[in-house]
Amino acid sequence: MRKLLLATVAALGASMGVATVADAQSYPPPGTVTVRLNGRFRFYGGIVVDRDANNNAAGSATGTVNAAGQGTLTGTNKQASYKFGNYGRLYPGFDGVASNGLKYGASMEIRQDQGSGAGGGVYGSIGNQNRARSGLYFRREWGYIGTDQLGTIRLGSTDQPSSLYMTGNFENFNDGGFNGDVGALAAQNTQLTWPFADNGSYYTTTKAIYLSPQLYGFDFGVSFEPDTGNVLLVNACNGSSSLGTNFVNSNGAFTTATGANGQGVSGPGCDRLSSSPVNGESARRRNTVDALLRYRGTFGAFGIAATGGYIGGGHVLDNSGLAFNNNPLAAGGTRPNYDGLSVGDFGLALTFGGLSVGGKYQFGRYNGAVGALVPKGLPDGESLLIGASYTAGPVIFGAHYLYNKSAGDVANAYFGRIRKEQGIAAGATYSLAPGLSLFASYLYGERKQNGYNFITGQGVSAASPGGNAFSNKVTAQVFAVGTGFSW
C-alpha cells in the first residue's frame, strides 16, 4: 500500500541542544511506503550594523586599491542598515518498512541559490555552478537501509556521524544562532566562521555511513568519504568541472585544453585525483574517516547527552617535486605542504526540566572550519561553544557564545598572526501553530587577524612585508525578526 502524505518537518534540534536528524525519523507501518514532500519557507527583516564593510575599493576604474584598501576614486560603497530576506527549500523522499521489519528509503534536499563559490566538494554542490538567483540545486541526496537490531547504512551526499549526532551546539533557538540564516544579512567578510561538523564544506560530500542501534544508552556512527566529490556519478574530470575546457598547469597558468589534456581526463578539478602538480589541489581532503560515540540517559528529571569523536584523513598529494614553502616573501611565493585532517570533537548537554546547558569543544589540524586543511608548520584550530536554552510551552529561549581560533590567512599565520573570531547569539522561537513559527534574533560577532585586511583580502606581500594594517578587525551586529513555515 502506498500513501502520499504531507508531514510536518521534524525539528533538527531538541531542547537538549542535540541534533537528532537520525532519531527524529518516523516510519510507516510494516508493508507500506510513505512518500514525503516536505518544505520550508522563511522570511526575515533585519537591522544590520556592519559599517566596517563600507568601502570604495570598487570605485577604482582598474579595480586596484591602495594600502588602506581604498580605490583611486573618491566616494564610498555604503550599505543600508536594513534588509529583508527570504528563501525556500524542498525535501522530497520516501520511507518504507518491509513485512520483516527492514527499513529503507531515500531523501533529497533542494535549495535555491546561496553565497558560496561555484563547484563541488569544498565549495558546495556541483549543481550550484553558474546558477542564477533562485536557481535550484541538490544540496543533499541519500538513501538508507537497516533494522532496529543491526543498525542503519546511509549512502550518498549527506551528513556524517559528527553532524548527525552533534551535541551541545545549541542551534535549537530562533534560526540556529551563528549557524542559522540571520547572519547572512551582514556582509560576507564580517560573518563568523561556523567551525563545527554541520558546515556545508564537510557534510555535502558523498560518503558511506553506518549508524549503530542504541545499547545501554550508547550508540555510535562511522563514515568514509573517499574524496570531496558530491551529487555526481562521474569524476568531474574537466568536462564536468568548474574548469570547463581549461586546466591549470604546474606554473599556475590557464591554458587551452587539447589532446591529452582535453576534457574527460584527470586534471585539476577531477574528484578522483590522488596527486597533482598543482599545489592548490593538495588542499583537498581524501580518505576521510569520521567516527563518533554517543551516550544519552535520563535520571528522573535530569538528562545527559555526551559525544566524543575523531575525524581523520589525508589529502591530494603535490607530486611536482618542487620544494614546499609557507613564506609568502620567498622567491616564487608560497607552496604549502598541507596536513590531512586530525580533529577531536566533543559535546555535552545537561537538562533539568525545560532548562538545558552545555557546549562543544573541537581541536586539531583544520583551518577555520572542520573540513578545511591547514599547511604543516602552521597552528592547529581550536573551537569552543557554550550555550543554554529554556523551553516554556511553545516558546524556546536560547543563547550561545562562540570562540574560534585558526591559522586563517596562511601568509600572515606564517609570521605568527593568528585569526580569532568570537561572538554572542541570542533569540527566541515561538511556535504559533503547527508548521508556523516566529523568530527573534540578535547576533554580535568580531573577526581579527593582524596583517590581514578582511574587507579587501590584502595581507602580506613584497610591497607590504608586515601585512596590511587596515581593517584587521571587523565587527557586525544583526537584529532580526522572522517567520518560518514548515510542512
Summary of the structure (lengths in Angstrom):
residues: 487
radius of gyration: 23.2
end to end distance: 22.8
largest distance: 73.7
contacts: 1672
relative contact order: 0.15
helix: 9%
strand: 45%
